[in-house]
Amino acid sequence: MQWYHFLMLIIGLSIIAYLIISFSFYQKVFLHYKNTKKVLVDHSLPFYKAAYDWFLSIPKDDVYIRSYDNLKLHGYYLPAIDKTTDNLAIVIHGYQSKATDMIIIAKLYSDLGFKVLMIDLRGHGMSEGKFTSMGYYEKYDLKKWINHCLRSYGATSKIVLHGVSMGASISMLVTEFKEKSAIKFLVLDSGYTVFSKSLAASVKPKILKIFIPGTSLFTFLKHRFTLNQIAPIKAMKNLTIPFLIIHGDKDKPCPLSMAKELYQAANSVSKDLLVVEGSPHAKAFEINRDLVANKIISALSEPFKLKKANIKFSSDKKKTDQLW
């Protein structure tokens, strides 16, 4: 056997090994993400327990819609005390999470007098789906949820989207559709610019970054999208909806530089950026609840005509503890 035969054999085996590892990486991120014992939100902890007990006690409805590819998607609808309000918050969780992980955020909006819809993204919680697309197909699901809200809860609904991590990125992506006219504000907590960059920032050891192009190949072959096509930064460049970005300065999967890129990309809209010191990924509300909540209240007061008399939430610790 000639030397170039050995070279070709080595190259061939290397390509096979690369594709096998890339396929395994694809499966772990997009298919087997639910096979984890990690608890993102522990409702038995003092910080979350009062809100969880509140959620168990209030009137709410399980709601379902069908996705464009016929998946049964689940959500919880929490009616407002004021039946005449047009204010509606859609609360969107992140990767490996579920709607009930967002109860404490849902309570904030309920305390502000909003109707609230908490959704389980496809392949998460009680929604059907065998894979996640990190926002590529979920933006179409959110589009259908918005239409459901306009049909079921009022055609004049004024909507705020509050998304965390993947939920924030989906909130940005859905603004590419005509339904954006009903969206009056975005609260974007820990979103990414392009998913491939977030994945590169997340992998350990860093040598695994070489398998991201191979992973993208399999998402294209299996689901018809590449990782670079999940790009909320592109939606932000054409954004006309006011927004607030919330981001921790210790965020590793979505570094603070991403928040700054997203903020700077939107040039022709009212915007704000809140950096929470000491906060890792998607933990800003837990690290500094009063700072984040009061920033949200301030941002929403004008577009949603919030009245102080109707706001239950208070930054005063004694009053806050009674509410939460």
C-alpha positions as CSV (number, residue, x, y, z in Angstrom):
1,M,0.0,0.0,0.0
2,Q,1.4,3.4,-1.0
3,W,1.8,6.2,1.5
4,Y,-1.0,8.2,0.0
5,H,-3.4,5.2,0.6
6,F,-2.5,5.5,4.3
7,L,-3.1,9.3,4.1
8,M,-6.5,8.8,2.4
9,L,-7.4,6.1,5.0
10,I,-6.5,8.5,7.9
11,I,-8.4,11.3,6.3
12,G,-11.5,9.1,5.8
13,L,-11.4,7.8,9.3
14,S,-11.0,11.3,10.7
15,I,-14.0,12.5,8.7
16,I,-16.1,9.5,10.0
17,A,-15.0,10.2,13.6
18,Y,-15.8,13.9,13.2
19,L,-19.3,13.1,11.9
20,I,-20.0,10.6,14.6
21,I,-19.0,13.0,17.4
22,S,-20.9,15.9,15.7
23,F,-24.0,13.7,15.5
24,S,-23.7,12.8,19.1
25,F,-23.4,16.5,19.9
26,Y,-26.5,17.3,17.8
27,Q,-28.5,14.6,19.7
28,K,-27.4,15.9,23.1
29,V,-28.3,19.5,22.4
30,F,-31.4,19.1,20.2
31,L,-33.0,15.7,21.1
32,H,-31.8,14.5,24.5
33,Y,-31.9,17.9,26.3
34,K,-34.8,16.6,28.5
35,N,-32.7,13.7,29.8
36,T,-31.4,15.7,32.7
37,K,-32.0,15.7,36.4
38,K,-31.0,19.4,36.7
39,V,-33.7,21.4,38.4
40,L,-33.7,25.0,37.0
41,V,-36.3,26.3,39.5
42,D,-36.8,24.8,43.0
43,H,-40.2,26.0,44.1
44,S,-39.5,24.7,47.7
45,L,-36.9,27.5,48.1
46,P,-38.1,30.6,50.1
47,F,-37.5,32.8,47.1
48,Y,-40.0,30.9,44.9
49,K,-42.3,29.2,47.3
50,A,-44.8,32.1,48.0
51,A,-45.3,32.6,44.2
52,Y,-45.7,28.9,43.7
53,D,-48.4,28.7,46.4
54,W,-50.1,31.7,44.9
55,F,-50.1,29.9,41.5
56,L,-51.7,26.8,43.0
57,S,-54.5,28.8,44.6
58,I,-55.5,31.2,41.7
59,P,-58.0,30.6,38.9
60,K,-56.3,29.6,35.7
61,D,-56.9,27.6,32.6
62,D,-54.9,25.0,30.7
63,V,-55.0,26.1,27.1
64,Y,-53.9,24.2,24.0
65,I,-53.2,25.2,20.4
66,R,-51.9,23.2,17.4
67,S,-48.6,24.2,15.8
68,Y,-48.1,24.6,12.1
69,D,-46.8,21.0,12.1
70,N,-49.7,19.7,14.2
71,L,-48.0,19.5,17.6
72,K,-50.2,20.0,20.6
73,L,-48.8,23.0,22.5
74,H,-49.7,23.8,26.1
75,G,-50.0,26.9,28.1
76,Y,-51.6,28.4,31.3
77,Y,-53.8,31.4,31.1
78,L,-54.2,33.6,34.2
79,P,-57.1,36.1,33.9
80,A,-56.7,39.6,35.3
81,I,-58.7,40.8,38.2
82,D,-59.8,43.8,36.0
83,K,-61.8,42.1,33.3
84,T,-61.7,45.2,31.1
85,T,-57.9,45.5,30.8
86,D,-56.3,45.1,27.4
87,N,-52.8,44.5,28.9
88,L,-51.5,41.0,28.3
89,A,-48.2,39.4,29.1
90,I,-46.9,36.3,27.4
91,V,-44.1,34.7,29.5
92,I,-41.7,32.5,27.7
93,H,-39.2,30.2,29.4
94,G,-35.8,29.0,28.2
95,Y,-33.9,25.9,27.1
96,Q,-34.6,22.8,29.3
97,S,-37.2,24.7,31.2
98,K,-41.0,24.9,31.3
99,A,-43.8,27.3,31.9
100,T,-44.1,26.7,35.6
101,D,-40.5,27.7,36.0
102,M,-41.7,31.2,35.1
103,I,-44.4,31.5,37.9
104,I,-42.5,34.2,39.8
105,I,-42.4,36.3,36.6
106,A,-46.0,35.6,35.8
107,K,-47.0,36.8,39.3
108,L,-45.1,40.1,38.7
109,Y,-47.3,40.8,35.7
110,S,-50.4,39.6,37.4
111,D,-49.7,42.0,40.2
112,L,-49.4,44.7,37.6
113,G,-52.9,44.0,36.5
114,F,-52.0,42.0,33.3
115,K,-53.7,39.0,31.9
116,V,-50.9,36.4,31.7
117,L,-50.2,33.5,29.3
118,M,-47.4,31.2,30.3
119,I,-46.4,28.8,27.5
120,D,-44.6,25.5,27.3
121,L,-42.3,25.6,24.2
122,R,-42.4,22.7,21.8
123,G,-40.6,19.7,23.3
124,H,-40.8,21.2,26.8
125,G,-43.2,20.9,29.7
126,M,-46.6,19.6,28.6
127,S,-46.2,20.6,24.9
128,E,-45.6,17.9,22.3
129,G,-42.4,17.7,20.3
130,K,-39.4,15.5,20.0
131,F,-36.8,18.2,19.4
132,T,-36.0,21.8,20.1
133,S,-34.9,24.2,17.4
134,M,-33.6,26.9,19.8
135,G,-36.0,29.4,18.3
136,Y,-36.1,28.6,14.6
137,Y,-39.5,26.9,14.6
138,E,-40.6,28.1,18.0
139,K,-41.0,31.6,16.5
140,Y,-43.8,30.2,14.4
141,D,-45.4,28.6,17.5
142,L,-45.2,32.0,19.3
143,K,-46.9,33.6,16.3
144,K,-49.8,31.2,16.7
145,W,-50.0,31.9,20.4
146,I,-50.2,35.6,19.7
147,N,-53.0,35.0,17.3
148,H,-54.7,32.8,19.8
149,C,-54.5,35.6,22.4
150,L,-56.0,38.1,19.9
151,R,-58.9,35.8,19.1
152,S,-59.6,34.5,22.7
153,Y,-58.6,37.4,25.0
154,G,-59.4,40.5,23.0
155,A,-58.5,41.7,19.5
156,T,-57.3,45.0,21.1
157,S,-54.9,43.3,23.4
158,K,-51.6,45.2,24.1
159,I,-49.0,42.5,24.5
160,V,-45.7,42.5,26.3
161,L,-43.4,39.5,25.6
162,H,-41.2,38.5,28.5
163,G,-38.6,35.9,27.4
164,V,-35.7,34.4,29.2
165,S,-32.7,32.9,27.4
166,M,-34.1,31.0,24.4
167,G,-37.5,32.6,25.3
168,A,-35.9,36.1,24.8
169,S,-34.4,35.0,21.5
170,I,-37.8,33.7,20.3
171,S,-39.4,37.0,21.3
172,M,-37.0,38.8,19.1
173,L,-37.5,36.4,16.2
174,V,-41.3,36.7,16.2
175,T,-41.1,40.4,15.5
176,E,-40.4,39.5,11.9
177,F,-44.1,38.6,11.4
178,K,-47.1,41.0,11.0
179,E,-48.4,40.0,14.4
180,K,-45.8,42.4,15.8
181,S,-48.4,45.1,15.6
182,A,-50.0,43.7,18.8
183,I,-46.7,43.6,20.6
184,K,-46.1,46.9,22.5
185,F,-43.0,46.0,24.4
186,L,-40.3,43.3,24.8
187,V,-38.5,42.3,28.0
188,L,-35.5,40.3,26.9
189,D,-33.6,38.5,29.6
190,S,-30.3,36.8,28.7
191,G,-30.9,36.4,25.0
192,Y,-28.3,35.4,22.4
193,T,-27.3,37.1,19.2
194,V,-26.7,33.9,17.1
195,F,-27.2,30.5,18.6
196,S,-24.0,29.1,17.1
197,K,-22.0,31.7,19.1
198,S,-23.9,30.9,22.3
199,L,-23.2,27.2,21.8
200,A,-19.5,28.0,21.2
201,A,-19.5,30.0,24.5
202,S,-21.2,27.1,26.4
203,V,-19.2,24.0,25.4
204,K,-16.6,22.5,27.7
205,P,-13.9,21.7,26.9
206,K,-13.5,24.5,24.3
207,I,-11.9,22.0,21.8
208,L,-15.5,20.8,21.2
209,K,-16.2,24.0,19.3
210,I,-14.7,22.3,16.3
211,F,-17.8,20.1,16.1
212,I,-20.3,23.0,15.9
213,P,-20.2,23.1,12.0
214,G,-20.8,19.3,12.0
215,T,-23.7,19.8,14.4
216,S,-25.1,22.5,12.2
217,L,-24.9,20.0,9.2
218,F,-27.1,17.5,11.1
219,T,-29.7,20.2,12.1
220,F,-29.9,21.0,8.4
221,L,-30.2,17.4,7.3
222,K,-32.7,16.5,10.0
223,H,-34.7,19.7,10.5
224,R,-33.8,22.1,7.6
225,F,-32.1,24.8,9.5
226,T,-28.5,25.7,10.4
227,L,-27.3,27.1,13.7
228,N,-26.3,30.4,12.0
229,Q,-29.9,30.8,10.8
230,I,-31.0,31.2,14.5
231,A,-30.0,34.8,14.5
232,P,-32.1,37.2,16.7
233,I,-29.5,39.9,16.0
234,K,-30.9,40.2,12.5
235,A,-34.5,40.8,13.8
236,M,-33.2,43.5,16.1
237,K,-31.8,45.4,13.2
238,N,-35.3,46.0,11.9
239,L,-37.0,46.3,15.3
240,T,-39.6,49.0,15.8
241,I,-40.9,47.8,19.2
242,P,-39.6,49.3,22.4
243,F,-37.6,46.9,24.6
244,L,-35.7,46.4,27.8
245,I,-32.7,44.0,27.9
246,I,-31.8,42.4,31.2
247,H,-28.5,40.7,31.4
248,G,-26.0,39.4,34.1
249,D,-22.4,40.4,33.9
250,K,-21.4,36.8,34.9
251,D,-23.4,35.2,32.0
252,K,-21.3,32.6,30.3
253,P,-23.6,31.0,27.7
254,C,-24.6,34.4,26.5
255,P,-21.8,36.8,27.5
256,L,-22.7,40.4,28.3
257,S,-21.1,41.4,25.0
258,M,-24.1,39.8,23.3
259,A,-26.5,42.0,25.2
260,K,-24.6,45.0,24.1
261,E,-24.6,43.9,20.5
262,L,-28.4,43.3,20.6
263,Y,-28.9,46.7,22.2
264,Q,-26.8,48.5,19.6
265,A,-28.3,46.7,16.7
266,A,-31.7,48.4,17.2
267,N,-31.1,52.0,16.3
268,S,-34.6,53.4,15.7
269,V,-36.5,52.4,18.8
270,S,-36.9,53.3,22.5
271,K,-34.6,50.9,24.4
272,D,-32.9,50.2,27.6
273,L,-30.2,47.9,29.0
274,L,-30.1,46.7,32.6
275,V,-26.9,44.9,33.7
276,V,-27.3,43.0,36.9
277,E,-24.0,42.7,38.7
278,G,-23.1,39.2,39.9
279,S,-25.8,37.5,37.9
280,P,-25.0,34.3,35.9
281,H,-27.2,33.2,33.0
282,A,-30.9,33.9,33.4
283,K,-30.6,34.6,37.2
284,A,-30.9,38.4,37.3
285,F,-34.4,38.4,38.9
286,E,-33.2,36.0,41.6
287,I,-30.0,37.9,42.2
288,N,-31.7,41.4,42.5
289,R,-35.4,41.1,42.3
290,D,-36.3,44.6,43.3
291,L,-33.9,46.2,40.8
292,V,-35.2,44.1,38.0
293,A,-38.9,44.3,38.9
294,N,-38.9,48.1,39.4
295,K,-37.0,48.5,36.1
296,I,-39.7,46.5,34.3
297,I,-42.5,48.5,36.0
298,S,-40.9,51.8,35.0
299,A,-40.4,50.6,31.4
300,L,-44.1,49.4,31.1
301,S,-45.8,52.3,32.9
302,E,-46.2,54.5,29.8
303,P,-46.9,52.0,27.0
304,F,-49.4,50.1,29.2
305,K,-50.8,53.1,31.2
306,L,-50.1,51.5,34.5
307,K,-51.7,53.2,37.5
308,K,-49.9,53.3,40.8
309,A,-53.1,52.5,42.6
310,N,-53.4,49.2,40.6
311,I,-49.8,48.1,41.1
312,K,-49.5,45.5,43.9
313,F,-45.8,44.9,43.6
314,S,-43.7,47.1,45.8
315,S,-39.9,47.4,46.2
316,D,-40.4,47.8,49.9
317,K,-39.1,44.6,51.5
318,K,-41.9,44.2,54.1
319,K,-44.7,44.8,51.5
320,T,-42.8,42.7,48.9
321,D,-42.5,39.7,51.3
322,Q,-46.3,39.8,51.9
323,L,-46.9,39.7,48.2
324,W,-44.3,37.1,47.2
